[in-house]
């Protein structure tokens, strides 16, 4: 296919605006990592971080911009990180896990304040590393800060409710949540800051010690925050490493020192990691994995609303979201007008550089992603589908969205998660076909329903509520608000993440109990009154 260079214009070096440039910090974050309370610069091999944003040379050739370099840590460095976390845990007797709740909250609050000061550095790195628009990068940063603050408030509430003693069947006891041990956090490239912190923050504030293995793309965006982590938390409480997954993560898992795996990625990799642990029965896993979230457009749906929500739901951040709409089912009676409106809406989206105002579509960070998407589209076209918009063209790291219609079960796009700007549309005649699709699917995260027929909506809700974990009515699939539970069935997730659910995932209920005799009551009261115990306490944080 002939390359169309009009799809997107990559800038020359002097066309990058100062408000988006990384020149002032070029090399500043290279090779940094955090182990045992010390921000270090790796003196071994480094990996070049190439941007999806290409720079146009004077002769017209283009090449991905060099954003910086990340540490390619070796096995010894990885083991040093997990050793530091284990030493800081110290069987639950380390200074961080044994600290009072108030002290952990104070440390996390201090970190959140320090984090706010690095906003512009992180936002620019997100734009260049993964091609996220400035608006989306700012939203990701601000949401992460808010999530951290909300977690702090949730811990305060949890502490208030657990500060009471309970009397039952002649026993008196206090039940609080205790940390689990050493947590390995692994976030994804599409939300490298927010998704990583939705596990790291609750794990840390509950008293666990953490090793965070950064994603392949988006690792540099964490570098401006390492100094704040070293300043705010005890040595070894949080460690941040980078490098090849097999080299870095494998030794951590095989060491048996990891008590909790918090992983956001694919089920294939999650299965590999858990199998590496020598005592998998001791390993708790909290995962967010693949999804094939469908949207269903009923015959009486508001087409303009459905098109608007499906366009945004399928293509926000180029469709590189587990919560994205990955397949649209439209009733046969309205299929043609819906596809026409959807194609027009997608063709109207503006493509450009992440810092340009009004841009919706940006270059893709994964190498060869355009070829992968093109193969999925070609498979569908070879089996009878058509591309109904201008989406069958790509240039360098950019792939213009393709609306593919009609998609059938014989096509890969019907079953596989594309994780990119391809929007497959399938036709259905009866709502039971949607029920059958979800029953047979390997995934069970979310679904969106568009329509106003009470009977049809009610049927689908009842049929699907035990197949997926969130049903969105007349709105796109999404994660937020963060107070809502975020999870999935089948191969889509294990465990639940929300501000409050995450605190439970990274802790366990522990109880101190005794028979409610006068002597025991006096003993416990004296311990509490003298504040000799960090666990037995009626203190709580306002």
C-alpha positions as MATLAB code, in Angstrom:
seq = 'XXXXXXXXXXXXXXXXXXXXXXXXXXXXXXXXXXXXXXXXXXXXXXXXXXXXXXXXXXXXXXXXXXXXXXXXXXXXXXXXXXXXXXXXXXXXXXXXXXXXXXXXXXXXXXXXXXXXXXXXXXXXXXXXXXXXXXXXXXXXXXXXXXXXXXXXXXXXXXXXXXXXXXXXXXXXXXXXXXXXXXXXXXXXXXXXXXXXXXXXXXXXXXXXXXXXXXXXXXXXXXXXXXXXXXXXXXXXXXXXXXXXXXXXXXXXXXXXXXXXXXXXXXXXXXXXXXXXXXXXXXXXXXXXXXXXXXXXXXXXXXXXXXXXXXXXXXXXXXXXXXXXXXXXXXXXXXXXXXXXXXXXXXXXXXXXXXXXXXXXXXXXXXXXXXXXXXXXXXXXXXXXXXXXXXXXXXXXXXXXXXXXXXXXXXXXXXXXXXXXXXXXXXXXXXXXXXXXXXXXXXXXXXXXXXXXXXXXXXXXXXXXXXXXXXXXXXXXXXXXXXXXXXXXXXXXXXXXXXXXXXXXXXXXXXXXXXXXXXXXXXXXXXXXXXXXXXXXXXXXXX';
ca = [
       0.000    0.000    0.000;
       1.330    3.433   -0.895;
       2.423    5.541    2.046;
       0.346    8.677    2.524;
       2.458   11.314    4.243;
      -0.571   13.597    4.598;
      -1.936   11.402    7.409;
       0.209   13.138   10.006;
       2.985   15.723    9.962;
       6.036   15.000   12.097;
       7.879   18.179   13.140;
      11.453   19.206   12.608;
      13.517   19.800   15.744;
      13.024   23.570   15.606;
       9.237   23.163   15.242;
       8.853   21.597   18.688;
       7.445   24.349   20.937;
       9.406   25.289   24.033;
       6.381   24.379   26.186;
       6.743   20.753   25.066;
      10.505   20.449   24.694;
      12.614   18.082   26.776;
      15.902   19.770   25.870;
      16.378   21.410   29.264;
      16.234   18.029   31.030;
      17.929   15.942   28.338;
      19.902   13.205   30.061;
      18.820   14.246   33.551;
      16.822   11.075   34.187;
      19.088    8.636   32.369;
      19.844    5.376   34.176;
      18.175    6.256   37.482;
      16.677    3.682   39.829;
      15.836    3.491   43.543;
      17.049    0.794   45.921;
      17.235    0.806   49.719;
      16.429    4.499   50.033;
      19.075    5.679   47.557;
      18.524    7.062   44.060;
      21.307    5.533   41.998;
      22.552    5.983   38.442;
      23.237    2.666   36.732;
      26.759    2.365   35.391;
      25.925   -0.666   33.251;
      24.118   -0.891   29.906;
      21.248    1.476   29.167;
      18.228    1.140   26.895;
      17.457    3.978   24.500;
      13.943    5.358   24.960;
      12.671    6.172   21.489;
       9.582    8.311   21.209;
       6.620    7.470   18.975;
       7.031   11.101   17.923;
       9.362   11.240   14.958;
      11.548   14.195   14.003;
      11.843   15.271   10.391;
      15.397   15.956    9.196;
      16.409   18.583    6.649;
      16.424   15.973    3.868;
      12.836   14.930    4.684;
      13.681   11.651    6.398;
      12.111   10.919    9.756;
      13.337    9.059   12.854;
      11.912    8.504   16.341;
      13.171   11.104   18.792;
      15.522    9.977   21.552;
      13.801   10.823   24.855;
      16.426    9.433   27.213;
      17.882    6.181   28.490;
      16.699    3.758   31.142;
      18.776    1.434   33.305;
      19.033   -2.093   31.954;
      19.557   -3.648   35.351;
      21.077   -7.090   35.730;
      20.080  -10.001   37.951;
      22.303   -8.840   40.803;
      20.641   -5.426   40.888;
      17.211   -7.048   40.839;
      18.130   -9.287   43.750;
      19.481   -6.260   45.620;
      16.110   -4.549   45.253;
      14.102   -7.488   46.555;
      16.646   -7.993   49.359;
      16.225   -4.361   50.392;
      12.444   -4.773   50.446;
      12.728   -8.016   52.445;
      15.082   -6.408   54.923;
      12.715   -3.448   55.321;
       9.840   -5.899   55.858;
      11.822   -7.967   58.374;
       9.004  -10.439   58.988;
       6.678   -7.526   59.680;
       8.969   -5.976   62.287;
      10.661   -3.413   60.044;
      10.190    0.308   60.767;
       7.623    0.741   57.983;
       5.312   -2.248   58.561;
       5.409   -1.747   62.327;
       4.805    2.006   62.128;
       1.598    3.509   63.433;
      -1.052    4.253   60.840;
      -0.698    7.969   61.516;
       2.998    7.848   60.666;
       2.381    6.039   57.376;
      -0.325    8.537   56.459;
       2.011   11.442   57.231;
       4.719    9.958   55.001;
       2.295    9.397   52.114;
       0.875   12.910   52.464;
       4.381   14.362   52.334;
       5.115   12.331   49.215;
       1.920   13.494   47.515;
       2.879   17.107   48.196;
       6.341   16.499   46.720;
       4.826   14.720   43.757;
       2.697   17.740   42.818;
       5.872   19.773   42.274;
       7.027   17.418   39.516;
       3.854   17.697   37.436;
       5.300   19.395   34.369;
       8.291   17.046   34.176;
       6.059   13.984   34.310;
       3.534   15.376   31.829;
       6.191   16.137   29.221;
       7.727   12.699   29.598;
       4.311   11.054   29.141;
       3.807   13.033   25.933;
       7.148   12.017   24.472;
       7.454    8.471   25.785;
       4.022    7.084   24.908;
       2.456    9.737   22.676;
      -0.213   10.754   25.182;
      -1.808   14.133   24.486;
      -0.974   16.914   26.901;
      -4.579   16.985   28.093;
      -4.587   13.234   28.781;
      -1.127   13.352   30.363;
      -2.217   16.131   32.705;
      -5.375   14.198   33.528;
      -3.357   11.074   34.311;
      -1.047   12.973   36.634;
      -3.832   14.855   38.408;
      -5.916   11.719   38.770;
      -2.950    9.930   40.350;
      -2.469   12.724   42.878;
      -6.192   12.655   43.663;
      -6.175    8.868   43.930;
      -3.360    9.087   46.461;
      -5.247   11.683   48.482;
      -8.449    9.631   48.338;
      -6.494    6.591   49.522;
      -5.177    8.571   52.471;
      -8.731    9.549   53.410;
      -9.906    5.949   53.028;
      -7.164    4.746   55.362;
      -8.262    7.316   57.932;
     -11.833    6.016   57.731;
     -10.642    2.423   57.944;
      -8.601    3.297   61.015;
     -11.583    4.986   62.662;
     -13.870    2.003   62.173;
     -11.262   -0.511   63.345;
     -10.248    1.409   66.470;
     -13.242    0.027   68.360;
     -13.124   -3.122   70.468;
     -15.749   -5.773   69.831;
     -17.479   -7.932   72.435;
     -18.918  -11.266   71.273;
     -19.759  -14.526   73.051;
     -17.692  -13.719   76.107;
     -14.641  -12.532   74.142;
     -13.280   -9.057   73.604;
     -11.160   -8.307   70.553;
      -9.808   -5.694   68.229;
      -9.726   -6.362   64.492;
      -7.413   -4.374   62.271;
      -5.901   -4.864   58.862;
      -2.233   -5.876   58.725;
       0.204   -5.793   55.781;
       1.070   -8.925   53.823;
       4.785   -8.542   53.144;
       6.827   -7.732   50.054;
       4.772   -6.588   47.066;
       5.992   -6.618   43.465;
       4.107   -3.940   41.482;
       4.177   -4.018   37.690;
       2.203   -1.390   35.795;
       1.368   -1.080   32.070;
       2.678    1.322   29.445;
      -0.658    2.913   28.572;
      -1.142    4.479   32.019;
       2.377    4.023   33.377;
       1.918    6.402   36.289;
      -1.730    6.007   37.274;
      -2.086    2.249   36.905;
       1.199    1.641   38.711;
       0.202    3.892   41.583;
      -3.240    2.310   41.971;
      -1.396   -0.717   43.334;
       1.792    0.858   44.707;
       0.061    3.494   46.861;
      -2.412    1.216   48.680;
       0.210   -1.507   49.078;
       2.666    0.940   50.608;
       0.303    2.842   52.891;
      -0.996   -0.439   54.372;
       2.521   -1.193   55.595;
       3.857   -3.499   52.911;
       7.264   -2.938   51.370;
       7.322   -2.588   47.594;
       9.455   -3.280   44.563;
       8.082   -1.527   41.493;
       9.219   -2.896   38.130;
       8.528   -0.173   35.588;
       6.950   -0.863   32.178;
       9.034   -1.007   29.023;
       7.410    2.191   27.731;
       6.714    5.014   30.165;
       9.495    4.229   32.639;
      11.142    7.650   32.370;
       7.943    9.348   33.571;
       8.622    7.857   37.021;
      12.162    9.218   37.297;
      11.252   12.735   38.564;
       9.518   11.100   41.556;
      12.345    8.889   42.804;
      13.980   11.563   44.956;
      10.657   12.247   46.676;
      10.237    8.535   47.423;
      13.726    8.353   48.916;
      12.994   11.406   51.049;
       9.560   10.389   52.323;
       9.811    6.650   53.030;
      12.268    4.546   55.088;
      15.104    2.806   53.206;
      13.826   -0.279   51.392;
      10.140    0.511   51.913;
       9.814    1.312   48.218;
      12.259    0.344   45.470;
      11.966    1.180   41.765;
      13.788   -0.820   39.100;
      13.830   -1.212   35.349;
      15.199   -3.609   32.769;
      14.385   -6.693   30.761;
      11.514   -8.563   32.400;
      13.091  -12.013   32.245;
      16.343  -10.701   33.720;
      14.834   -8.536   36.440;
      11.496  -10.078   37.402;
      12.426  -13.752   37.099;
      15.014  -13.693   39.922;
      12.596  -11.816   42.179;
       9.866  -14.394   41.705;
      12.120  -17.439   41.986;
      13.602  -16.052   45.220;
      10.290  -16.726   46.954;
      10.587  -13.354   48.697;
       7.578  -11.874   46.896;
       4.381  -12.201   48.933;
       2.037  -10.282   46.601;
       2.167   -9.843   42.837;
       0.317   -6.758   41.607;
       0.438   -7.000   37.833;
      -1.369   -5.162   35.055;
      -0.732   -6.681   31.649;
      -1.608   -9.905   29.863;
      -2.818  -13.193   31.308;
      -0.014  -14.988   29.455;
       2.679  -13.044   31.318;
       0.790  -13.227   34.614;
       0.701  -17.023   34.350;
       4.435  -17.150   33.617;
       5.223  -15.013   36.653;
       3.090  -16.932   39.121;
       4.540  -20.252   37.966;
       8.030  -18.973   38.765;
       7.264  -18.607   42.473;
       8.526  -21.619   44.465;
       5.526  -21.504   46.810;
       2.571  -20.289   44.720;
       0.120  -21.123   47.498;
       1.734  -18.305   49.504;
       1.542  -15.803   46.657;
      -1.409  -13.443   46.555;
      -2.111  -11.996   43.108;
      -3.884   -8.786   42.163;
      -4.111   -8.463   38.397;
      -5.712   -6.381   35.674;
      -5.497   -8.219   32.366;
      -7.008   -8.291   28.874;
     -10.544   -7.403   27.897;
     -12.756   -7.537   24.822;
     -15.374   -5.077   25.982;
     -18.341   -4.924   23.612;
     -20.840   -2.147   23.042;
     -24.394   -3.074   22.086;
     -26.481   -0.615   20.075;
     -30.170   -1.495   20.403;
     -32.752   -0.693   17.701;
     -34.147    2.313   19.602;
     -30.778    3.765   20.597;
     -30.019    7.451   20.231;
     -27.565    7.055   17.348;
     -25.815   10.357   17.900;
     -25.210    9.502   21.549;
     -24.117    5.965   20.728;
     -21.726    7.163   18.026;
     -20.225    9.813   20.289;
     -19.695    7.387   23.175;
     -18.430    4.556   20.960;
     -15.967    6.863   19.208;
     -14.531    8.101   22.472;
     -14.783    4.697   24.134;
     -12.980    2.929   21.309;
     -10.338    5.545   20.522;
      -9.407    7.521   23.636;
      -5.612    7.280   23.773;
      -5.778    5.518   20.412;
      -7.771    2.624   21.895;
      -4.784    1.564   24.010;
      -6.838    0.894   27.140;
      -8.079   -2.326   28.692;
     -11.358   -0.488   29.314;
     -11.736    0.543   25.663;
     -14.701   -0.631   23.611;
     -13.147   -3.386   21.484;
     -16.194   -4.594   19.491;
     -19.494   -2.915   18.613;
     -22.655   -4.971   18.122;
     -25.323   -3.016   16.258;
     -28.832   -4.227   15.498;
     -29.293   -5.079   11.829;
     -32.193   -2.640   11.451;
     -29.939    0.375   12.164;
     -26.545   -0.980   11.143;
     -26.057    1.011    7.946;
     -26.855    4.482    9.358;
     -24.893    3.732   12.527;
     -21.761    2.659   10.626;
     -22.020    5.703    8.354;
     -22.237    8.074   11.332;
     -19.466    6.248   13.193;
     -17.136    6.355   10.178;
     -17.759   10.075    9.702;
     -17.172   10.808   13.389;
     -13.890    8.901   13.412;
     -12.683   10.521   10.203;
     -13.341   13.907   11.824;
     -10.872   13.204   14.654;
      -7.737   15.293   14.429;
      -4.342   13.607   14.250;
      -1.153   15.304   15.350;
       1.572   15.684   17.929;
       0.742   15.207   21.623;
       1.247   18.866   22.495;
      -1.022   20.246   19.772;
      -4.405   21.550   20.996;
      -7.455   19.567   19.919;
      -5.528   16.466   18.874;
      -7.254   13.112   19.484;
      -5.013   10.719   17.556;
      -1.277   10.432   18.140;
       1.584    8.092   17.169;
       1.778    4.661   18.788;
       4.641    3.729   21.165;
       4.799   -0.021   20.466;
       7.202   -0.926   17.628;
       5.501   -2.577   14.651;
       2.044   -1.956   16.133;
       0.793   -0.627   12.800;
       1.747   -3.909   11.118;
      -0.068   -5.897   13.808;
      -3.228   -3.834   13.384;
      -2.998   -4.030    9.596;
      -2.833   -7.838    9.808;
      -6.027   -7.940   11.866;
      -7.787   -5.700    9.366;
      -6.515   -7.677    6.392;
      -7.759  -10.910    7.957;
     -11.239   -9.424    8.321;
     -11.251   -7.990    4.789;
     -10.152  -11.327    3.332;
     -13.221  -12.889    4.960;
     -15.789  -10.406    3.731;
     -15.530   -7.257    5.846;
     -14.784   -3.780    4.557;
     -13.006   -0.746    5.933;
     -15.719    1.896    5.867;
     -13.557    4.939    6.546;
     -10.074    6.235    5.816;
      -8.509    3.911    8.345;
      -6.580    1.506    6.173;
      -3.430    3.632    5.957;
      -0.409    4.110    8.200;
       2.745    6.181    8.215;
       5.758    5.383   10.422;
       4.481    5.161   14.026;
       0.996    6.452   13.193;
      -2.028    4.320   12.320;
      -5.232    5.999   11.272;
      -8.267    4.339   12.903;
     -10.102    1.749   10.815;
     -13.813    0.998   11.110;
     -14.189   -2.635   10.002;
     -17.700   -3.866    9.087;
     -19.327   -6.346    9.234;
     -17.122   -8.439   11.523;
     -18.121  -12.084   12.009;
     -17.009  -14.917   14.329;
     -14.773  -16.219   11.527;
     -12.519  -13.163   11.896;
      -9.753  -12.568   14.423;
     -11.119   -9.113   15.253;
     -14.272  -10.732   16.625;
     -12.347  -12.529   19.370;
      -8.901  -10.948   19.799;
      -8.125   -7.793   21.731;
      -6.654   -5.331   19.226;
      -5.471   -2.776   21.830;
      -5.235   -0.049   19.240;
      -7.168    2.160   16.814;
      -9.259   -0.465   15.011;
     -13.032   -0.423   15.567;
     -14.768   -3.678   14.544;
     -18.543   -3.567   14.087;
     -20.705   -6.707   14.062;
     -24.401   -7.095   13.272;
     -26.853   -8.914   15.531;
     -30.544   -9.775   15.263;
     -31.411  -11.020   18.737;
     -30.109   -9.998   22.166;
     -29.461  -13.659   22.938;
     -26.531  -13.430   20.515;
     -24.892  -10.942   22.892;
     -25.463  -13.305   25.798;
     -23.875  -16.122   23.782;
     -20.850  -13.965   22.882;
     -20.142  -13.144   26.510;
     -20.633  -16.751   27.617;
     -18.032  -17.925   25.105;
     -15.599  -15.037   25.548;
     -12.392  -15.525   27.519;
     -12.898  -12.089   29.002;
     -15.396  -10.494   31.348;
     -14.557   -6.932   32.268;
     -17.283   -4.573   30.980;
     -20.013   -3.985   28.422;
     -21.866   -0.872   27.212;
     -25.573   -0.918   26.333;
     -27.141    1.830   24.219;
     -30.924    2.083   24.039;
     -34.083    2.990   25.947;
     -36.247   -0.141   25.715;
     -36.755   -1.088   29.359;
     -37.429   -4.727   28.613;
     -34.344   -5.224   26.429;
     -32.056   -3.340   28.799;
     -33.376   -5.341   31.766;
     -32.918   -8.640   29.894;
     -29.332   -7.811   29.011;
     -28.492   -6.585   32.511;
     -29.785   -9.798   34.068;
     -28.132  -11.962   31.411;
     -24.751  -10.241   31.621;
     -24.267   -9.160   35.228;
     -22.758  -12.558   36.012;
     -20.588  -12.471   32.874;
     -18.974   -9.043   33.301;
     -18.203   -6.874   36.308;
     -19.561   -3.575   35.017;
     -22.502   -2.772   32.765;
     -22.590    0.782   31.384;
     -25.977    2.067   30.220;
     -25.837    4.711   27.484;
     -22.200    5.423   28.263;
     -18.810    4.047   27.263;
     -16.740    1.562   29.238;
     -14.381    3.181   31.727;
     -12.536    2.663   34.981;
     -13.669    5.625   37.047;
     -14.795    6.899   39.373;
     -12.080    5.346   41.501;
     -14.533    4.738   44.326;
     -16.291    2.156   42.110;
     -14.867   -1.389   42.112;
     -12.659   -2.157   39.127;
     -12.209   -5.822   38.314;
     -13.112   -8.515   35.819;
     -14.059  -12.161   35.385;
     -12.318  -15.009   33.561;
      -9.000  -13.848   32.046;
      -9.677  -10.146   32.658;
      -8.671   -9.710   36.285;
      -8.022  -11.218   39.676;
      -8.849   -9.172   42.741;
     -10.633   -5.838   42.891;
      -9.181   -2.351   42.732;
     -10.871    0.797   43.949;
      -9.811    3.243   46.605;
     -11.252    1.072   49.389;
     -11.035   -2.362   47.737;
      -7.303   -1.943   47.103;
      -6.654   -1.446   50.809;
      -8.263   -4.826   51.429;
      -6.343   -6.485   48.608;
      -2.997   -5.502   50.114;
      -3.787   -6.399   53.710;
      -5.310   -9.105   55.872;
      -7.603   -8.908   58.885;
      -5.758   -9.641   62.118;
      -7.419   -9.941   65.510;
      -6.190   -9.748   69.088;
      -8.734  -11.400   71.387;
      -9.129  -12.550   74.952;
     -11.848  -13.760   77.272;
     -13.725  -10.777   78.633;
     -12.691  -11.232   82.272;
     -12.068   -8.249   84.491;
      -8.357   -9.027   84.564;
      -8.053   -9.247   80.794;
     -10.057   -6.079   80.311;
      -7.757   -4.224   82.695;
      -4.675   -5.652   80.925;
      -5.857   -4.501   77.514;
      -6.984   -1.116   78.802;
      -3.568   -0.497   80.345;
      -1.774   -1.394   77.090;
      -4.045    0.932   75.137;
      -3.848    3.789   77.658;
      -0.058    3.661   77.824;
       0.199    3.429   73.998;
       2.651    0.568   74.320;
       1.277   -1.140   71.189;
       0.940    0.213   67.670;
      -1.732   -2.418   66.912;
      -3.846   -2.388   70.091;
      -4.988    1.202   70.019;
      -8.054    3.391   70.105;
      -6.208    6.242   68.402;
      -7.525    7.290   65.041;
      -6.696   10.019   62.586;
      -9.092   12.881   61.961;
];
